Amino acid sequence: MTESADPTEWAPTPGRLPGSPAQDGRLKLFTFATAEKRVEYLWVLRAFDNARANYVVLLHAAEVARILEKIAADDPSGLLSPAEIGPLLEQLHAWEVLERSYDGTRAATLAEYRNRHFVYQFSQGGYQTFRAVEGVLAARSDEASLSRLALPDLLDDLLDLAAANRSGDEDGVYRKLGRLDATLSDIATRASHFYLTLGDLVRTTEITPESFLSHKDALLSHMREFSSDLARYTPKIADAIASVEATGTQEMLRRAARSDERVFLPFAERLEDWTARWSGVTKWFVAEQSRRSESERLGDGTMSAISAVLALLRRVTETRKGGVSRESQLRHLAGWFAATPSETAAHALFQAVFDLGRPRHLSVVHPDADLIPDSRSWWEAPPIEISRTLAETGRPPSPGLPARVQRNDGGVRRLREEQLRKQRARASAARSLADGGPYERTLDEAETDVLLSLLNIALTARVPVSGRTEKASGSENGVKLTLSPHDESTTVRTARGSLHLDGLRVSIR
């Protein structure tokens, strides 16, 4: 970590929101990254960056070619001649990535001077754009981490800032504020990168269970340590911010603005810039009534990330146990598609798996054609009800022919045979009941059914006459049961138990 932030670094004016005309104009600086010759443009800018590292600012096309011979020896796309580099430089100048000026020292004659030799250098915005593109190309997802060790540095810098402001050390205030801003920006950038990478890890299907399980302990330990340190240092940093503000915030910011070396910015803009930076520091660690601090939100995000990693761990563990995962299912499905014998079969498999089809467009006249004419747009016309047949088949419904009667002769024959079998069994049970009589033995199940049926018929036909009940009878399957009064109760033993007839006697013949 450097002692102070680079105050000359090009950056948008604080408080200016993206989308303003000035911001939109800067977006064209990135055009070279998507142009057809983007690789050549990038090598040209790398040559300027190499020269800048050697304290050479202005370059001619021939000098760019000589630098590329050194730094692009392994890449043929970077070996460009001065004639090829010239148009590239002009286009980069048109995009405002490079600035152009005349170089009269190269002209030995008046004719050469009139040819207007040009030299080029990075514009401020162009250099930042180049650095941003190079940063994206060089970024590695496996380098994501949380800045746990920066928290004690923040606390020490705040204590030093309070001491410097208390003693009136303007340069010290400027250095410490710049260092605080740089450290806090690094924490925010690293946290965003880390959780973006972690989100990709949780959602991706490319990581193998072995790779994840080998790093899970280090990952969980890293997040838990950061969460613990953040919870421990946040109140201390908040107290340190309060001690800094107790020394006079406005005077501290004015001292930083006076010591700021960005001489091309007016004092008012420098003061506004440092005020915005200090406001960002306080919002990170000091909560307001209607808003939580960024450190609290970061702590919650860390705990949520730990939960997501544990859920992923559980899913990976279950996958290893079961042997089935989304990846294996998709690979198996891909094998099915590869094994289809024809394109038609592949389309049929796709339809069966994903159930996707073309939309069906219908055209129906509104019931009230005068109110809603056919010429009215579908966007304006109200919806109407359509039949299910029309929606499913695209054909309007019709009465159609009568449905054909389906006869199941085999089923009818089986039912008839079963019915005859039951009738024969019941007739046999009735004859057995008549031959053996209902008393002095135990009736089987079939005989019991016949007896109960005959009793039901006889009792239904039994009608009292002059206060007395005479005999009643019922017949079934050629057997007649007579129910007559008796001085005592009689009992018929059956397979279901004993049947007691109070004052009645049964005779069957």
Secondary structure, DSSP 8 states (H G I E B T S, - for coil): --SS--TT-----TT--TTSHHHHHHGGGGGGGTSTTHHHHHHHHHHHHHHHHTT---B-HHHHHHHHHHH-TT-GGG---HHHHHHHHHHHHHTTSEEEEE-GGG-SSHHHHHT--EEEEE-HHHHHHHHHHHHHHH--GGG-----THHHHHHHHHHHHHHHHHHT-HHHHHHHHHHHHHHHHHHHHHHHHHHHHHHHHHH-S-S-HHHHHHHHHHHHHHHHHHHHHHHHHHHHHHHHHHHHHHTTHHHHHHHHHHH---TTS-HHHHHHHHHHHHHHHHHHH---SSS--HHHHHHHHHHHHHHHHHHHHHHHHHHHHH---HHHHHHHHHHHHHH-SSHHHHHHHHHHHH------------SSTTTS-TTS-TTTS------HHHHHHSS-----S-------HHHHHHHHHHHHHHHHHHHHHHHHHHHH-SSSSEE-HHHHHHHHHHHHHHHHH--EETTEE--EEEEETTEEEEEEE-SS-EEEEETTEEEEETTEEEEE-
